[in-house]
Amino acid sequence: MKRIYYLKTCSTNQRILKELNTTDFELVNIKEQNIDADTLDWLAKKEGSYEALFSKKATKYKEQGLKDKNLSEQDYRQLMLEEYTFLKRPFIINEEAVFIGNAKEVVEKAKQSLNN
């Protein structure tokens, strides 16, 4: 699978996409088509947890008082399936290699993977 889940309206995601060679990739705007349960489960297995895929920077995380709760892995899963803003982004899937988020080192590793 060669797929990138991103937010079209996010300038950081747009900048990252411009830096990557996405020619053979399916681009999925998560605002229009949220991630499906099977893909989210697969990513969580690759990354080791649902929490690793969850964005604690999301405005709704604070608004809903989630930062003050002890969330379980199933809570993280359910929240991400219900609301795209809880997904760390972008999610870059290059066959078996997975790159989550927009941290500089993650983006650099993704570039290396996509350019090989």
C-alpha positions as CSV (number, residue, x, y, z in Angstrom):
1,M,0.0,0.0,0.0
2,K,1.2,3.5,-0.9
3,R,-1.0,6.0,0.8
4,I,-0.8,9.3,2.5
5,Y,-3.5,10.5,4.9
6,Y,-3.3,14.3,5.3
7,L,-5.4,17.3,5.9
8,K,-5.8,19.4,2.7
9,T,-6.3,22.7,4.6
10,C,-3.2,22.3,6.8
11,S,-0.3,24.3,5.5
12,T,2.2,22.0,7.3
13,N,0.7,19.0,5.5
14,Q,0.8,20.9,2.2
15,R,4.5,21.8,2.7
16,I,5.4,18.2,3.5
17,L,3.6,16.9,0.4
18,K,5.6,19.3,-1.7
19,E,8.8,17.9,-0.3
20,L,7.9,14.3,-1.0
21,N,7.8,12.3,-4.2
22,T,4.1,11.3,-4.0
23,T,3.7,10.2,-7.7
24,D,2.7,6.6,-6.9
25,F,0.7,7.4,-3.8
26,E,-3.0,7.6,-3.1
27,L,-3.6,10.9,-1.3
28,V,-6.5,10.8,1.2
29,N,-7.8,14.0,2.6
30,I,-9.0,12.9,6.1
31,K,-11.5,15.7,6.3
32,E,-13.4,14.2,3.3
33,Q,-12.7,10.6,4.0
34,N,-11.7,9.7,7.6
35,I,-9.4,6.7,8.1
36,D,-11.1,3.3,8.2
37,A,-10.9,1.0,11.2
38,D,-8.8,-1.7,9.4
39,T,-6.1,0.7,8.4
40,L,-6.1,2.4,11.8
41,D,-5.8,-1.0,13.5
42,W,-2.9,-2.0,11.1
43,L,-1.1,1.3,11.8
44,A,-1.5,0.9,15.6
45,K,0.0,-2.6,15.3
46,K,2.9,-1.2,13.3
47,E,3.5,1.8,15.7
48,G,2.8,-0.2,18.9
49,S,-0.3,1.7,20.1
50,Y,-3.2,3.8,19.2
51,E,-1.9,6.6,21.4
52,A,1.1,6.9,19.0
53,L,-1.3,7.9,16.3
54,F,-3.3,10.3,18.4
55,S,-2.8,14.1,18.3
56,K,-2.9,15.6,21.7
57,K,-2.5,19.0,20.0
58,A,-6.0,18.8,18.7
59,T,-8.2,21.6,19.9
60,K,-11.0,19.2,20.7
61,Y,-8.6,17.3,23.0
62,K,-8.6,20.2,25.4
63,E,-12.2,21.4,24.7
64,Q,-13.6,18.0,25.6
65,G,-11.5,17.7,28.8
66,L,-9.7,14.6,27.4
67,K,-6.3,15.9,28.7
68,D,-7.7,15.4,32.2
69,K,-8.9,11.8,31.6
70,N,-7.0,8.6,31.6
71,L,-7.7,7.3,28.1
72,S,-7.5,3.6,27.2
73,E,-6.2,2.3,23.9
74,Q,-9.9,1.7,22.9
75,D,-10.7,5.3,23.8
76,Y,-8.0,6.6,21.5
77,R,-9.2,4.2,18.7
78,Q,-12.8,5.3,19.0
79,L,-12.0,9.0,19.1
80,M,-9.8,8.8,16.0
81,L,-12.5,6.9,14.1
82,E,-15.2,9.4,15.1
83,E,-13.2,12.6,14.5
84,Y,-10.4,13.2,12.0
85,T,-8.9,16.0,14.0
86,F,-7.6,13.5,16.6
87,L,-5.3,11.9,14.0
88,K,-1.6,12.9,14.1
89,R,-0.8,13.9,10.5
90,P,0.2,13.1,8.0
91,F,0.2,9.3,8.0
92,I,2.6,8.2,5.3
93,I,2.4,4.5,4.3
94,N,5.1,3.3,1.9
95,E,4.4,-0.4,1.6
96,E,5.5,-1.7,5.1
97,A,7.2,1.5,6.1
98,V,5.1,3.9,8.2
99,F,5.8,7.5,9.1
100,I,3.4,9.3,11.5
101,G,3.3,13.0,12.1
102,N,5.1,16.1,11.0
103,A,8.3,16.1,13.2
104,K,11.3,17.1,11.2
105,E,13.1,13.7,11.7
106,V,9.9,11.8,10.7
107,V,9.6,13.8,7.5
108,E,13.3,13.2,6.7
109,K,13.0,9.5,7.1
110,A,9.9,9.5,4.9
111,K,11.8,11.4,2.2
112,Q,14.6,8.8,2.3
113,S,12.0,6.0,2.1
114,L,10.1,7.6,-0.8
115,N,13.2,8.5,-2.8
116,N,14.7,4.9,-2.7
